[in-house]
């Protein structure tokens, strides 16, 4: 059962956007998870690392544009 739904992909994208924002400031991954990810998403640290790794999956990257809402479609 390898299929992951749109909500999973959306969370992966959102978590990675938060991670990218704070990783540039020099915070450790654990600190980013503890301060910014866990309070919002309530995911474990292991799941956080899985989300970071999932963003390297081409399927998730391809779906990123499909999840983006558009006003003019």
mmJSON file of the N, C-alpha and C atoms, coordinates in Angstrom:
{"data_MODEL":{"atom_site":{
"group_PDB":["ATOM","ATOM","ATOM","ATOM","ATOM","ATOM","ATOM","ATOM","ATOM","ATOM","ATOM","ATOM","ATOM","ATOM","ATOM","ATOM","ATOM","ATOM","ATOM","ATOM","ATOM","ATOM","ATOM","ATOM","ATOM","ATOM","ATOM","ATOM","ATOM","ATOM","ATOM","ATOM","ATOM","ATOM","ATOM","ATOM","ATOM","ATOM","ATOM","ATOM","ATOM","ATOM","ATOM","ATOM","ATOM","ATOM","ATOM","ATOM","ATOM","ATOM","ATOM","ATOM","ATOM","ATOM","ATOM","ATOM","ATOM","ATOM","ATOM","ATOM","ATOM","ATOM","ATOM","ATOM","ATOM","ATOM","ATOM","ATOM","ATOM","ATOM","ATOM","ATOM","ATOM","ATOM","ATOM","ATOM","ATOM","ATOM","ATOM","ATOM","ATOM","ATOM","ATOM","ATOM","ATOM","ATOM","ATOM","ATOM","ATOM","ATOM","ATOM","ATOM","ATOM","ATOM","ATOM","ATOM","ATOM","ATOM","ATOM","ATOM","ATOM","ATOM","ATOM","ATOM","ATOM","ATOM","ATOM","ATOM","ATOM","ATOM","ATOM","ATOM","ATOM","ATOM","ATOM","ATOM","ATOM","ATOM","ATOM","ATOM","ATOM","ATOM","ATOM","ATOM","ATOM","ATOM","ATOM","ATOM","ATOM","ATOM","ATOM","ATOM","ATOM","ATOM","ATOM","ATOM","ATOM","ATOM","ATOM","ATOM","ATOM","ATOM","ATOM","ATOM","ATOM","ATOM","ATOM","ATOM","ATOM","ATOM","ATOM","ATOM","ATOM","ATOM","ATOM","ATOM","ATOM","ATOM","ATOM","ATOM","ATOM","ATOM","ATOM","ATOM","ATOM","ATOM","ATOM","ATOM","ATOM","ATOM","ATOM","ATOM","ATOM","ATOM","ATOM","ATOM","ATOM","ATOM","ATOM","ATOM","ATOM","ATOM","ATOM","ATOM","ATOM","ATOM","ATOM","ATOM","ATOM","ATOM","ATOM","ATOM","ATOM","ATOM","ATOM","ATOM","ATOM","ATOM","ATOM","ATOM","ATOM","ATOM","ATOM","ATOM","ATOM","ATOM","ATOM","ATOM","ATOM","ATOM","ATOM","ATOM","ATOM","ATOM","ATOM","ATOM","ATOM","ATOM","ATOM"],
"id":[1,2,3,4,5,6,7,8,9,10,11,12,13,14,15,16,17,18,19,20,21,22,23,24,25,26,27,28,29,30,31,32,33,34,35,36,37,38,39,40,41,42,43,44,45,46,47,48,49,50,51,52,53,54,55,56,57,58,59,60,61,62,63,64,65,66,67,68,69,70,71,72,73,74,75,76,77,78,79,80,81,82,83,84,85,86,87,88,89,90,91,92,93,94,95,96,97,98,99,100,101,102,103,104,105,106,107,108,109,110,111,112,113,114,115,116,117,118,119,120,121,122,123,124,125,126,127,128,129,130,131,132,133,134,135,136,137,138,139,140,141,142,143,144,145,146,147,148,149,150,151,152,153,154,155,156,157,158,159,160,161,162,163,164,165,166,167,168,169,170,171,172,173,174,175,176,177,178,179,180,181,182,183,184,185,186,187,188,189,190,191,192,193,194,195,196,197,198,199,200,201,202,203,204,205,206,207,208,209,210,211,212,213,214,215,216,217,218,219],
"type_symbol":["N","C","C","N","C","C","N","C","C","N","C","C","N","C","C","N","C","C","N","C","C","N","C","C","N","C","C","N","C","C","N","C","C","N","C","C","N","C","C","N","C","C","N","C","C","N","C","C","N","C","C","N","C","C","N","C","C","N","C","C","N","C","C","N","C","C","N","C","C","N","C","C","N","C","C","N","C","C","N","C","C","N","C","C","N","C","C","N","C","C","N","C","C","N","C","C","N","C","C","N","C","C","N","C","C","N","C","C","N","C","C","N","C","C","N","C","C","N","C","C","N","C","C","N","C","C","N","C","C","N","C","C","N","C","C","N","C","C","N","C","C","N","C","C","N","C","C","N","C","C","N","C","C","N","C","C","N","C","C","N","C","C","N","C","C","N","C","C","N","C","C","N","C","C","N","C","C","N","C","C","N","C","C","N","C","C","N","C","C","N","C","C","N","C","C","N","C","C","N","C","C","N","C","C","N","C","C","N","C","C","N","C","C","N","C","C","N","C","C"],
"label_atom_id":["N","CA","C","N","CA","C","N","CA","C","N","CA","C","N","CA","C","N","CA","C","N","CA","C","N","CA","C","N","CA","C","N","CA","C","N","CA","C","N","CA","C","N","CA","C","N","CA","C","N","CA","C","N","CA","C","N","CA","C","N","CA","C","N","CA","C","N","CA","C","N","CA","C","N","CA","C","N","CA","C","N","CA","C","N","CA","C","N","CA","C","N","CA","C","N","CA","C","N","CA","C","N","CA","C","N","CA","C","N","CA","C","N","CA","C","N","CA","C","N","CA","C","N","CA","C","N","CA","C","N","CA","C","N","CA","C","N","CA","C","N","CA","C","N","CA","C","N","CA","C","N","CA","C","N","CA","C","N","CA","C","N","CA","C","N","CA","C","N","CA","C","N","CA","C","N","CA","C","N","CA","C","N","CA","C","N","CA","C","N","CA","C","N","CA","C","N","CA","C","N","CA","C","N","CA","C","N","CA","C","N","CA","C","N","CA","C","N","CA","C","N","CA","C","N","CA","C","N","CA","C","N","CA","C","N","CA","C","N","CA","C","N","CA","C","N","CA","C","N","CA","C","N","CA","C"],
"label_alt_id":[null,null,null,null,null,null,null,null,null,null,null,null,null,null,null,null,null,null,null,null,null,null,null,null,null,null,null,null,null,null,null,null,null,null,null,null,null,null,null,null,null,null,null,null,null,null,null,null,null,null,null,null,null,null,null,null,null,null,null,null,null,null,null,null,null,null,null,null,null,null,null,null,null,null,null,null,null,null,null,null,null,null,null,null,null,null,null,null,null,null,null,null,null,null,null,null,null,null,null,null,null,null,null,null,null,null,null,null,null,null,null,null,null,null,null,null,null,null,null,null,null,null,null,null,null,null,null,null,null,null,null,null,null,null,null,null,null,null,null,null,null,null,null,null,null,null,null,null,null,null,null,null,null,null,null,null,null,null,null,null,null,null,null,null,null,null,null,null,null,null,null,null,null,null,null,null,null,null,null,null,null,null,null,null,null,null,null,null,null,null,null,null,null,null,null,null,null,null,null,null,null,null,null,null,null,null,null,null,null,null,null,null,null,null,null,null,null,null,null],
"label_comp_id":["UNK","UNK","UNK","UNK","UNK","UNK","UNK","UNK","UNK","UNK","UNK","UNK","UNK","UNK","UNK","UNK","UNK","UNK","UNK","UNK","UNK","UNK","UNK","UNK","UNK","UNK","UNK","UNK","UNK","UNK","UNK","UNK","UNK","UNK","UNK","UNK","UNK","UNK","UNK","UNK","UNK","UNK","UNK","UNK","UNK","UNK","UNK","UNK","UNK","UNK","UNK","UNK","UNK","UNK","UNK","UNK","UNK","UNK","UNK","UNK","UNK","UNK","UNK","UNK","UNK","UNK","UNK","UNK","UNK","UNK","UNK","UNK","UNK","UNK","UNK","UNK","UNK","UNK","UNK","UNK","UNK","UNK","UNK","UNK","UNK","UNK","UNK","UNK","UNK","UNK","UNK","UNK","UNK","UNK","UNK","UNK","UNK","UNK","UNK","UNK","UNK","UNK","UNK","UNK","UNK","UNK","UNK","UNK","UNK","UNK","UNK","UNK","UNK","UNK","UNK","UNK","UNK","UNK","UNK","UNK","UNK","UNK","UNK","UNK","UNK","UNK","UNK","UNK","UNK","UNK","UNK","UNK","UNK","UNK","UNK","UNK","UNK","UNK","UNK","UNK","UNK","UNK","UNK","UNK","UNK","UNK","UNK","UNK","UNK","UNK","UNK","UNK","UNK","UNK","UNK","UNK","UNK","UNK","UNK","UNK","UNK","UNK","UNK","UNK","UNK","UNK","UNK","UNK","UNK","UNK","UNK","UNK","UNK","UNK","UNK","UNK","UNK","UNK","UNK","UNK","UNK","UNK","UNK","UNK","UNK","UNK","UNK","UNK","UNK","UNK","UNK","UNK","UNK","UNK","UNK","UNK","UNK","UNK","UNK","UNK","UNK","UNK","UNK","UNK","UNK","UNK","UNK","UNK","UNK","UNK","UNK","UNK","UNK","UNK","UNK","UNK","UNK","UNK","UNK"],
"label_asym_id":["A","A","A","A","A","A","A","A","A","A","A","A","A","A","A","A","A","A","A","A","A","A","A","A","A","A","A","A","A","A","A","A","A","A","A","A","A","A","A","A","A","A","A","A","A","A","A","A","A","A","A","A","A","A","A","A","A","A","A","A","A","A","A","A","A","A","A","A","A","A","A","A","A","A","A","A","A","A","A","A","A","A","A","A","A","A","A","A","A","A","A","A","A","A","A","A","A","A","A","A","A","A","A","A","A","A","A","A","A","A","A","A","A","A","A","A","A","A","A","A","A","A","A","A","A","A","A","A","A","A","A","A","A","A","A","A","A","A","A","A","A","A","A","A","A","A","A","A","A","A","A","A","A","A","A","A","A","A","A","A","A","A","A","A","A","A","A","A","A","A","A","A","A","A","A","A","A","A","A","A","A","A","A","A","A","A","A","A","A","A","A","A","A","A","A","A","A","A","A","A","A","A","A","A","A","A","A","A","A","A","A","A","A","A","A","A","A","A","A"],
"label_entity_id":["1","1","1","1","1","1","1","1","1","1","1","1","1","1","1","1","1","1","1","1","1","1","1","1","1","1","1","1","1","1","1","1","1","1","1","1","1","1","1","1","1","1","1","1","1","1","1","1","1","1","1","1","1","1","1","1","1","1","1","1","1","1","1","1","1","1","1","1","1","1","1","1","1","1","1","1","1","1","1","1","1","1","1","1","1","1","1","1","1","1","1","1","1","1","1","1","1","1","1","1","1","1","1","1","1","1","1","1","1","1","1","1","1","1","1","1","1","1","1","1","1","1","1","1","1","1","1","1","1","1","1","1","1","1","1","1","1","1","1","1","1","1","1","1","1","1","1","1","1","1","1","1","1","1","1","1","1","1","1","1","1","1","1","1","1","1","1","1","1","1","1","1","1","1","1","1","1","1","1","1","1","1","1","1","1","1","1","1","1","1","1","1","1","1","1","1","1","1","1","1","1","1","1","1","1","1","1","1","1","1","1","1","1","1","1","1","1","1","1"],
"label_seq_id":[1,1,1,2,2,2,3,3,3,4,4,4,5,5,5,6,6,6,7,7,7,8,8,8,9,9,9,10,10,10,11,11,11,12,12,12,13,13,13,14,14,14,15,15,15,16,16,16,17,17,17,18,18,18,19,19,19,20,20,20,21,21,21,22,22,22,23,23,23,24,24,24,25,25,25,26,26,26,27,27,27,28,28,28,29,29,29,30,30,30,31,31,31,32,32,32,33,33,33,34,34,34,35,35,35,36,36,36,37,37,37,38,38,38,39,39,39,40,40,40,41,41,41,42,42,42,43,43,43,44,44,44,45,45,45,46,46,46,47,47,47,48,48,48,49,49,49,50,50,50,51,51,51,52,52,52,53,53,53,54,54,54,55,55,55,56,56,56,57,57,57,58,58,58,59,59,59,60,60,60,61,61,61,62,62,62,63,63,63,64,64,64,65,65,65,66,66,66,67,67,67,68,68,68,69,69,69,70,70,70,71,71,71,72,72,72,73,73,73],
"pdbx_PDB_ins_code":[null,null,null,null,null,null,null,null,null,null,null,null,null,null,null,null,null,null,null,null,null,null,null,null,null,null,null,null,null,null,null,null,null,null,null,null,null,null,null,null,null,null,null,null,null,null,null,null,null,null,null,null,null,null,null,null,null,null,null,null,null,null,null,null,null,null,null,null,null,null,null,null,null,null,null,null,null,null,null,null,null,null,null,null,null,null,null,null,null,null,null,null,null,null,null,null,null,null,null,null,null,null,null,null,null,null,null,null,null,null,null,null,null,null,null,null,null,null,null,null,null,null,null,null,null,null,null,null,null,null,null,null,null,null,null,null,null,null,null,null,null,null,null,null,null,null,null,null,null,null,null,null,null,null,null,null,null,null,null,null,null,null,null,null,null,null,null,null,null,null,null,null,null,null,null,null,null,null,null,null,null,null,null,null,null,null,null,null,null,null,null,null,null,null,null,null,null,null,null,null,null,null,null,null,null,null,null,null,null,null,null,null,null,null,null,null,null,null,null],
"Cartn_x":[0.836,0.0,0.882,1.484,2.395,1.7,0.412,-0.274,-0.412,-0.053,-0.232,-1.213,-2.135,-3.169,-2.693,-3.579,-3.281,-2.999,-3.697,-3.48,-2.074,-1.589,-0.216,0.768,0.577,1.485,1.424,0.246,0.089,0.839,0.722,1.451,2.955,3.404,4.836,5.341,4.601,4.997,5.01,3.967,3.891,5.016,5.274,6.345,7.689,7.919,9.184,9.341,8.262,8.354,8.768,8.18,8.571,10.021,10.387,11.77,12.76,12.479,13.378,13.539,12.451,12.499,13.451,13.371,14.155,15.513,15.709,17.02,18.078,17.665,18.606,19.116,18.387,18.803,19.846,20.1,21.121,20.583,19.267,18.698,18.888,19.036,19.148,17.786,17.803,16.549,15.648,16.237,15.448,14.779,15.506,14.952,13.832,13.991,12.937,11.697,11.884,10.76,10.08,10.876,10.33,9.589,10.127,9.533,8.408,8.562,7.683,6.826,7.283,6.536,5.604,6.13,5.334,4.108,4.239,3.043,1.905,2.227,1.196,0.667,1.57,1.174,1.114,1.765,1.731,2.33,3.337,3.973,5.247,5.647,6.867,8.087,9.214,10.454,10.791,10.527,10.784,9.915,8.652,7.759,8.248,8.735,9.31,10.446,11.337,12.436,11.926,10.888,10.288,9.715,9.103,8.551,9.66,10.773,11.899,12.42,12.537,13.001,11.977,10.699,9.648,9.667,10.135,10.155,11.118,12.047,12.962,12.303,11.126,10.403,9.814,10.114,9.605,8.084,7.394,5.933,5.374,5.976,5.52,5.803,6.964,7.324,6.376,6.026,5.12,3.723,3.294,1.962,1.901,3.039,3.063,2.294,2.5,1.794,0.312,-0.024,-1.434,-2.199,-1.521,-2.167,-2.313,-1.548,-1.586,-2.922,-3.639,-4.912,-4.679,-5.58,-5.462,-6.768,-6.689,-7.868,-8.452,-7.619,-8.02,-8.102,-8.583,-8.763,-10.152],
"Cartn_y":[-1.177,0.0,1.242,1.544,2.67,3.988,3.948,5.165,6.127,7.358,8.416,9.417,9.893,10.802,12.236,13.066,14.483,15.186,14.792,15.456,15.166,13.958,13.617,14.49,14.572,15.371,16.846,17.334,18.724,18.983,18.069,18.216,18.167,17.263,17.172,18.494,19.076,20.342,21.451,21.528,22.574,22.442,21.222,21.001,21.364,21.011,21.335,22.828,23.545,24.998,25.635,25.16,25.66,25.305,24.065,23.623,24.472,24.696,25.491,26.904,27.474,28.839,28.955,28.008,28.102,27.421,26.537,25.889,26.909,27.932,28.97,29.802,29.822,30.617,29.911,28.638,27.896,27.048,26.969,26.111,24.649,23.801,22.363,21.813,20.658,20.021,19.75,19.292,18.991,20.25,21.354,22.609,23.123,22.988,23.374,22.526,21.229,20.342,20.726,20.938,21.218,22.552,23.595,24.934,25.183,24.678,25.121,24.022,22.786,21.716,21.003,20.547,19.769,20.527,21.798,22.49,22.612,22.659,22.81,21.46,20.534,19.272,18.099,18.198,17.129,15.822,15.899,14.701,14.402,13.14,12.754,13.25,13.214,13.638,12.707,11.419,10.468,10.781,11.098,11.461,12.735,13.68,14.909,14.594,13.696,13.307,12.568,11.764,11.099,12.118,13.175,14.232,14.944,15.2,15.865,14.975,13.669,12.738,12.553,12.626,12.438,13.558,14.723,15.842,15.582,14.665,14.308,13.369,12.848,11.932,12.717,12.346,13.083,13.138,12.126,12.135,13.281,13.532,14.622,15.961,16.087,17.332,17.604,16.563,16.727,17.144,16.655,16.982,18.372,18.967,20.278,21.307,21.329,22.275,21.94,20.68,20.279,20.7,20.762,21.147,22.656,23.398,24.85,25.347,26.122,26.657,27.821,27.969,29.045,29.814,31.117,31.959,31.981,31.754,32.003,30.739,29.663,28.434,28.351],
"Cartn_z":[0.0,0.0,0.0,-1.132,-1.258,-1.55,-1.852,-2.249,-1.079,-1.317,-0.328,-0.914,-0.108,-0.584,-0.706,-1.189,-1.389,-0.064,0.989,2.273,2.792,2.575,2.964,2.196,0.898,0.071,0.455,0.782,1.186,2.488,3.469,4.731,4.501,3.637,3.335,2.788,1.867,1.264,2.311,3.145,4.17,5.192,5.651,6.631,6.024,4.775,4.13,3.897,3.652,3.516,4.837,5.942,7.266,7.544,7.253,7.473,6.673,5.403,4.565,5.091,5.599,6.124,7.315,8.249,9.477,9.384,8.424,8.27,7.866,7.143,6.711,7.875,8.992,10.148,10.998,10.707,11.438,12.579,12.734,13.774,13.403,14.421,14.159,13.75,13.119,12.702,13.896,14.993,16.186,16.738,16.724,17.228,16.322,15.009,14.07,14.32,14.481,14.757,16.074,17.114,18.439,18.494,17.879,17.958,16.96,15.74,14.662,14.04,14.05,13.39,14.372,15.491,16.436,16.959,17.335,17.839,16.814,15.539,14.509,14.053,13.729,13.113,14.085,15.225,16.216,15.74,14.885,14.355,15.14,15.126,15.821,15.046,15.723,15.067,13.907,14.068,12.989,11.77,11.991,10.894,10.223,10.999,10.461,9.499,9.89,9.005,7.771,7.928,6.773,5.797,6.312,5.457,4.693,5.371,4.698,3.566,3.835,2.807,1.699,2.021,1.02,-0.008,0.381,-0.556,-1.707,-1.529,-2.615,-3.621,-3.288,-4.172,-5.345,-6.565,-7.735,-7.823,-7.285,-7.312,-6.479,-5.334,-4.471,-5.128,-5.716,-6.387,-7.552,-8.314,-9.446,-8.992,-7.846,-7.347,-6.725,-6.42,-5.765,-6.585,-7.889,-8.734,-8.833,-8.792,-8.882,-7.626,-6.492,-5.239,-5.112,-5.889,-5.83,-6.398,-5.631,-6.11,-7.062,-7.994,-8.964,-9.034,-9.107,-9.21,-10.614,-11.598,-12.981,-13.831,-13.292,-14.081,-14.64],
"occupancy":[1.0,1.0,1.0,1.0,1.0,1.0,1.0,1.0,1.0,1.0,1.0,1.0,1.0,1.0,1.0,1.0,1.0,1.0,1.0,1.0,1.0,1.0,1.0,1.0,1.0,1.0,1.0,1.0,1.0,1.0,1.0,1.0,1.0,1.0,1.0,1.0,1.0,1.0,1.0,1.0,1.0,1.0,1.0,1.0,1.0,1.0,1.0,1.0,1.0,1.0,1.0,1.0,1.0,1.0,1.0,1.0,1.0,1.0,1.0,1.0,1.0,1.0,1.0,1.0,1.0,1.0,1.0,1.0,1.0,1.0,1.0,1.0,1.0,1.0,1.0,1.0,1.0,1.0,1.0,1.0,1.0,1.0,1.0,1.0,1.0,1.0,1.0,1.0,1.0,1.0,1.0,1.0,1.0,1.0,1.0,1.0,1.0,1.0,1.0,1.0,1.0,1.0,1.0,1.0,1.0,1.0,1.0,1.0,1.0,1.0,1.0,1.0,1.0,1.0,1.0,1.0,1.0,1.0,1.0,1.0,1.0,1.0,1.0,1.0,1.0,1.0,1.0,1.0,1.0,1.0,1.0,1.0,1.0,1.0,1.0,1.0,1.0,1.0,1.0,1.0,1.0,1.0,1.0,1.0,1.0,1.0,1.0,1.0,1.0,1.0,1.0,1.0,1.0,1.0,1.0,1.0,1.0,1.0,1.0,1.0,1.0,1.0,1.0,1.0,1.0,1.0,1.0,1.0,1.0,1.0,1.0,1.0,1.0,1.0,1.0,1.0,1.0,1.0,1.0,1.0,1.0,1.0,1.0,1.0,1.0,1.0,1.0,1.0,1.0,1.0,1.0,1.0,1.0,1.0,1.0,1.0,1.0,1.0,1.0,1.0,1.0,1.0,1.0,1.0,1.0,1.0,1.0,1.0,1.0,1.0,1.0,1.0,1.0,1.0,1.0,1.0,1.0,1.0,1.0],
"B_iso_or_equiv":[0.0,0.0,0.0,0.0,0.0,0.0,0.0,0.0,0.0,0.0,0.0,0.0,0.0,0.0,0.0,0.0,0.0,0.0,0.0,0.0,0.0,0.0,0.0,0.0,0.0,0.0,0.0,0.0,0.0,0.0,0.0,0.0,0.0,0.0,0.0,0.0,0.0,0.0,0.0,0.0,0.0,0.0,0.0,0.0,0.0,0.0,0.0,0.0,0.0,0.0,0.0,0.0,0.0,0.0,0.0,0.0,0.0,0.0,0.0,0.0,0.0,0.0,0.0,0.0,0.0,0.0,0.0,0.0,0.0,0.0,0.0,0.0,0.0,0.0,0.0,0.0,0.0,0.0,0.0,0.0,0.0,0.0,0.0,0.0,0.0,0.0,0.0,0.0,0.0,0.0,0.0,0.0,0.0,0.0,0.0,0.0,0.0,0.0,0.0,0.0,0.0,0.0,0.0,0.0,0.0,0.0,0.0,0.0,0.0,0.0,0.0,0.0,0.0,0.0,0.0,0.0,0.0,0.0,0.0,0.0,0.0,0.0,0.0,0.0,0.0,0.0,0.0,0.0,0.0,0.0,0.0,0.0,0.0,0.0,0.0,0.0,0.0,0.0,0.0,0.0,0.0,0.0,0.0,0.0,0.0,0.0,0.0,0.0,0.0,0.0,0.0,0.0,0.0,0.0,0.0,0.0,0.0,0.0,0.0,0.0,0.0,0.0,0.0,0.0,0.0,0.0,0.0,0.0,0.0,0.0,0.0,0.0,0.0,0.0,0.0,0.0,0.0,0.0,0.0,0.0,0.0,0.0,0.0,0.0,0.0,0.0,0.0,0.0,0.0,0.0,0.0,0.0,0.0,0.0,0.0,0.0,0.0,0.0,0.0,0.0,0.0,0.0,0.0,0.0,0.0,0.0,0.0,0.0,0.0,0.0,0.0,0.0,0.0,0.0,0.0,0.0,0.0,0.0,0.0],
"pdbx_formal_charge":[null,null,null,null,null,null,null,null,null,null,null,null,null,null,null,null,null,null,null,null,null,null,null,null,null,null,null,null,null,null,null,null,null,null,null,null,null,null,null,null,null,null,null,null,null,null,null,null,null,null,null,null,null,null,null,null,null,null,null,null,null,null,null,null,null,null,null,null,null,null,null,null,null,null,null,null,null,null,null,null,null,null,null,null,null,null,null,null,null,null,null,null,null,null,null,null,null,null,null,null,null,null,null,null,null,null,null,null,null,null,null,null,null,null,null,null,null,null,null,null,null,null,null,null,null,null,null,null,null,null,null,null,null,null,null,null,null,null,null,null,null,null,null,null,null,null,null,null,null,null,null,null,null,null,null,null,null,null,null,null,null,null,null,null,null,null,null,null,null,null,null,null,null,null,null,null,null,null,null,null,null,null,null,null,null,null,null,null,null,null,null,null,null,null,null,null,null,null,null,null,null,null,null,null,null,null,null,null,null,null,null,null,null,null,null,null,null,null,null],
"auth_seq_id":[1,1,1,2,2,2,3,3,3,4,4,4,5,5,5,6,6,6,7,7,7,8,8,8,9,9,9,10,10,10,11,11,11,12,12,12,13,13,13,14,14,14,15,15,15,16,16,16,17,17,17,18,18,18,19,19,19,20,20,20,21,21,21,22,22,22,23,23,23,24,24,24,25,25,25,26,26,26,27,27,27,28,28,28,29,29,29,30,30,30,31,31,31,32,32,32,33,33,33,34,34,34,35,35,35,36,36,36,37,37,37,38,38,38,39,39,39,40,40,40,41,41,41,42,42,42,43,43,43,44,44,44,45,45,45,46,46,46,47,47,47,48,48,48,49,49,49,50,50,50,51,51,51,52,52,52,53,53,53,54,54,54,55,55,55,56,56,56,57,57,57,58,58,58,59,59,59,60,60,60,61,61,61,62,62,62,63,63,63,64,64,64,65,65,65,66,66,66,67,67,67,68,68,68,69,69,69,70,70,70,71,71,71,72,72,72,73,73,73],
"auth_comp_id":["UNK","UNK","UNK","UNK","UNK","UNK","UNK","UNK","UNK","UNK","UNK","UNK","UNK","UNK","UNK","UNK","UNK","UNK","UNK","UNK","UNK","UNK","UNK","UNK","UNK","UNK","UNK","UNK","UNK","UNK","UNK","UNK","UNK","UNK","UNK","UNK","UNK","UNK","UNK","UNK","UNK","UNK","UNK","UNK","UNK","UNK","UNK","UNK","UNK","UNK","UNK","UNK","UNK","UNK","UNK","UNK","UNK","UNK","UNK","UNK","UNK","UNK","UNK","UNK","UNK","UNK","UNK","UNK","UNK","UNK","UNK","UNK","UNK","UNK","UNK","UNK","UNK","UNK","UNK","UNK","UNK","UNK","UNK","UNK","UNK","UNK","UNK","UNK","UNK","UNK","UNK","UNK","UNK","UNK","UNK","UNK","UNK","UNK","UNK","UNK","UNK","UNK","UNK","UNK","UNK","UNK","UNK","UNK","UNK","UNK","UNK","UNK","UNK","UNK","UNK","UNK","UNK","UNK","UNK","UNK","UNK","UNK","UNK","UNK","UNK","UNK","UNK","UNK","UNK","UNK","UNK","UNK","UNK","UNK","UNK","UNK","UNK","UNK","UNK","UNK","UNK","UNK","UNK","UNK","UNK","UNK","UNK","UNK","UNK","UNK","UNK","UNK","UNK","UNK","UNK","UNK","UNK","UNK","UNK","UNK","UNK","UNK","UNK","UNK","UNK","UNK","UNK","UNK","UNK","UNK","UNK","UNK","UNK","UNK","UNK","UNK","UNK","UNK","UNK","UNK","UNK","UNK","UNK","UNK","UNK","UNK","UNK","UNK","UNK","UNK","UNK","UNK","UNK","UNK","UNK","UNK","UNK","UNK","UNK","UNK","UNK","UNK","UNK","UNK","UNK","UNK","UNK","UNK","UNK","UNK","UNK","UNK","UNK","UNK","UNK","UNK","UNK","UNK","UNK"],
"auth_asym_id":["A","A","A","A","A","A","A","A","A","A","A","A","A","A","A","A","A","A","A","A","A","A","A","A","A","A","A","A","A","A","A","A","A","A","A","A","A","A","A","A","A","A","A","A","A","A","A","A","A","A","A","A","A","A","A","A","A","A","A","A","A","A","A","A","A","A","A","A","A","A","A","A","A","A","A","A","A","A","A","A","A","A","A","A","A","A","A","A","A","A","A","A","A","A","A","A","A","A","A","A","A","A","A","A","A","A","A","A","A","A","A","A","A","A","A","A","A","A","A","A","A","A","A","A","A","A","A","A","A","A","A","A","A","A","A","A","A","A","A","A","A","A","A","A","A","A","A","A","A","A","A","A","A","A","A","A","A","A","A","A","A","A","A","A","A","A","A","A","A","A","A","A","A","A","A","A","A","A","A","A","A","A","A","A","A","A","A","A","A","A","A","A","A","A","A","A","A","A","A","A","A","A","A","A","A","A","A","A","A","A","A","A","A","A","A","A","A","A","A"],
"auth_atom_id":["N","CA","C","N","CA","C","N","CA","C","N","CA","C","N","CA","C","N","CA","C","N","CA","C","N","CA","C","N","CA","C","N","CA","C","N","CA","C","N","CA","C","N","CA","C","N","CA","C","N","CA","C","N","CA","C","N","CA","C","N","CA","C","N","CA","C","N","CA","C","N","CA","C","N","CA","C","N","CA","C","N","CA","C","N","CA","C","N","CA","C","N","CA","C","N","CA","C","N","CA","C","N","CA","C","N","CA","C","N","CA","C","N","CA","C","N","CA","C","N","CA","C","N","CA","C","N","CA","C","N","CA","C","N","CA","C","N","CA","C","N","CA","C","N","CA","C","N","CA","C","N","CA","C","N","CA","C","N","CA","C","N","CA","C","N","CA","C","N","CA","C","N","CA","C","N","CA","C","N","CA","C","N","CA","C","N","CA","C","N","CA","C","N","CA","C","N","CA","C","N","CA","C","N","CA","C","N","CA","C","N","CA","C","N","CA","C","N","CA","C","N","CA","C","N","CA","C","N","CA","C","N","CA","C","N","CA","C","N","CA","C","N","CA","C","N","CA","C","N","CA","C","N","CA","C"],
"pdbx_PDB_model_num":[1,1,1,1,1,1,1,1,1,1,1,1,1,1,1,1,1,1,1,1,1,1,1,1,1,1,1,1,1,1,1,1,1,1,1,1,1,1,1,1,1,1,1,1,1,1,1,1,1,1,1,1,1,1,1,1,1,1,1,1,1,1,1,1,1,1,1,1,1,1,1,1,1,1,1,1,1,1,1,1,1,1,1,1,1,1,1,1,1,1,1,1,1,1,1,1,1,1,1,1,1,1,1,1,1,1,1,1,1,1,1,1,1,1,1,1,1,1,1,1,1,1,1,1,1,1,1,1,1,1,1,1,1,1,1,1,1,1,1,1,1,1,1,1,1,1,1,1,1,1,1,1,1,1,1,1,1,1,1,1,1,1,1,1,1,1,1,1,1,1,1,1,1,1,1,1,1,1,1,1,1,1,1,1,1,1,1,1,1,1,1,1,1,1,1,1,1,1,1,1,1,1,1,1,1,1,1,1,1,1,1,1,1,1,1,1,1,1,1]
}}}
